[in-house]
Amino acid sequence: YQRRVHGMLKEIWTTIWRGKPNQGDGWIGIDIRDDKRNHFVVVTYVEESSPAFRAGLQKGDIIKAWNGILIEDAEHFRTMLSQTEINSRVMLEVEKYDTSLTIQVSVLVIQYK
């Protein structure tokens, strides 16, 4: 029962605060927030078993570029994701523990149960 309630609350929170993505939108399994002062986004959540999780992204990682294109803010990141072909792979320039690296992540289709 608690799992079902938790799942329902998570879905409500997602719908209210982030807007529900459309069926068929690209998905890598993260939540992000802006750091507009520095023009990048910060990972705030990584869904377990998601493409981002499998690629090694973690909460607190900084994403600076998507396939070589500098990320301006969270909206720009979401636009890049929505314009990326499903089942393709993208290269994310990430700063993790003061080290810059490039991580390859698969973009999958979001599916609702």
BELNOR-V426950 format. One record per residue. SS is DSSP state (h for helix, s for strand, l for the rest). OMEGA is omega in whole degrees, 0 to 359 (none if undefined). BURIAL is b if it has 24 or more other ideal C-beta (glycine too) atoms within 12 Angstrom, else e. Layout:
ss->(SS SS)
omega->(OMEGA OMEGA)
burial->(BURIAL BURIAL)
This chain:
ss->(l h h h h h h h h h h h h h h h h l l l l l l l l s s l l s s s s s s l l l l s s s s s s s l l l l h h h h h l l l l l l s s s s s l l s s l l l h h h h h h h h h l l l l l l s s s s s s s s l l s s s s s s s s l s s l l l l)
omega->(181 179 180 179 178 179 179 179 179 180 178 179 180 182 183 189 184 186 182 178 177 174 180 177 175 185 173 173 178 164 183 171 179 160 188 180 182 178 171 178 181 178 180 181 175 180 180 180 178 175 179 178 181 179 177 177 181 174 180 177 180 178 185 183 179 183 177 180 181 180 180 182 183 179 178 178 181 177 179 179 183 181 181 181 178 181 174 178 179 177 178 173 189 171 183 180 178 177 178 176 178 182 177 182 176 176 180 177 178 180 178 180 none)
burial->(e e e e e e e e e e e e e e e e e e e e e e e e b b b b b b b b b e e e e e e b b b b e b b e e e b b b e e b e b b e e b b b b b b b e e e b e e b e b b b e b b e e b e e e e e b e b b b b e e e e e e e b e b b b b e e e e e)
